[in-house]
Amino acid sequence: MSDKILIAYGTRYGATTEAAATIQQILEKEFKLNVEVYTIKKGKKLPELEDFPHIIIGSGIKEGKWVKEAEEFLKNNDFGNRKVAVFISSGFAGEEDLYDYAREHFLDKVIEESGVEVIEKEAFGGRVPMLYIPQIHFYRILRRLPRFQLDNRNWERIEQFARKVGKKFTEED
Ligand SMILES: Cc1cc2nc3c(=O)[nH]c(=O)nc-3n(C[C@H](O)[C@H](O)[C@H](O)COP(=O)(O)O)c2cc1C
């Protein structure tokens, strides 16, 4: 096995891509790790785990759900003794009063269902692109979504997550 790290994530609107890029930068610059970033998409071949001793899996959240293919990637793989870390990009998680809810329902629950033992997990805030703001307002009128800032990504939390993961990936077992 090589020493490469895989960051495999699902996104609908691009916010998770930016979180993944920030994590990649920290792992490369501060921990001198070799990182490959992979977007999981419907119809696209999934990455081979063979080359990667450590894996980070992420997803954006829409209507309480992961990107389906990213959730399947987490749930359907046998990661063996690889170190696995998980994150989500979620509008609720960026709000103090909704953070615990987001963590419990969108992060802990999915990880528990997967049966994967993770070394680190975190829920970051998210960003709703301009084009989808009317949709958010519509959902609010239907009371399907509580109020959250349209860009509440907490970069500090993303960076802290990357550093914790970097430490755990590089420490001797
Ligand atoms: C139509 C729509 C529905 C959303 N539903 C939720 C939700 O149920 N819970 C939540 O935490 N965030 C929700 N969000 C906010 C997203 O989690 C946020 O935009 C996130 O950053 C999306 O990640 P992505 O850009 O990688 O797809 C929603 C956003 C949109 C546009």
The ligand as an ORCA input file, in Angstrom:
! r2SCAN-3c Opt
* xyz 0 1
  C     -32.646     22.699     -1.421
  C     -31.739     22.693     -0.225
  C     -32.083     21.926      0.889
  C     -31.250     21.929      2.015
  N     -31.582     21.161      3.096
  C     -30.769     21.139      4.181
  C     -31.079     20.328      5.314
  O     -32.078     19.626      5.378
  N     -30.216     20.339      6.359
  C     -29.065     21.084      6.360
  O     -28.316     21.035      7.320
  N     -28.753     21.875      5.295
  C     -29.564     21.901      4.213
  N     -29.236     22.687      3.136
  C     -27.984     23.461      3.155
  C     -26.844     22.620      2.590
  O     -26.488     21.652      3.546
  C     -25.631     23.472      2.251
  O     -25.966     24.293      1.177
  C     -24.427     22.605      1.936
  O     -23.273     23.366      1.977
  C     -24.560     21.900      0.606
  O     -23.385     21.211      0.299
  P     -22.937     21.040     -1.238
  O     -22.818     22.450     -1.788
  O     -21.632     20.366     -1.191
  O     -23.997     20.240     -1.905
  C     -30.056     22.706      2.015
  C     -29.729     23.449      0.875
  C     -30.541     23.471     -0.227
  C     -30.155     24.297     -1.412
*
